Amino acid sequence: MRLTQYTDYSLRVLIYLTAQKEDQLVNIKEIAEVYQISKNHLMKVIHELGKLGVIKTIRGRNGGIKLAKDPEDINVGKLIRKTEEDFYLVECFDPSNNSCIISPVCKLKGVLNEAMEAYFNVLDQYTLADLTTNPHQLQQLFSIQGSSSIHPKA
């Protein structure tokens, strides 16, 4: 199974916010520079995370974003289910577009469904806090990347 770039960016944003000092506001430009990703794409991700109630967005001159929940309360499996559009591993998982002739008797669908359930059973065991037990290491990498993207080497 492969996650979309959208979900990847969502997780990266949350990891970045978790590694910051408590209640520190962060701006989108900062996150985009650290991860070297599109600010426009990141704005869509931030908007959706705000709608999901995972982050708070504060508007205005001194605004920014921060976590809206404790990292222990953000379940990785649930977040991925909300940020992915579908989980159609193969054609027959999508009843509206299934034209596979062996679907009525195929055993593969059951095997793949079992694998996907196992995948989510693992993800459901983790929270954002579990992914960020190394905040000092993360902060160090973020500061190195942030300074190199702001002041590129000649």
Sequence and secondary structure as in RCSB ss.txt:
>XXXX:A:sequence
MRLTQYTDYSLRVLIYLTAQKEDQLVNIKEIAEVYQISKNHLMKVIHELGKLGVIKTIRGRNGGIKLAKDPEDIN
VGKLIRKTEEDFYLVECFDPSNNSCIISPVCKLKGVLNEAMEAYFNVLDQYTLADLTTNPHQLQQLFSIQGSSSI
HPKA
>XXXX:A:secstr
    HHHHHHHHHHHHHHHS TT  B HHHHHHHHT  HHHHHHHHHHHHHTTSEEEE STT EEEESS GGG B
HHHHHHHH S   SSGGG GGG   TTTTT SHHHHHHHHHHHHHHHHTT BHHHHTS HHHHHHHHHHHHHHHH
S   
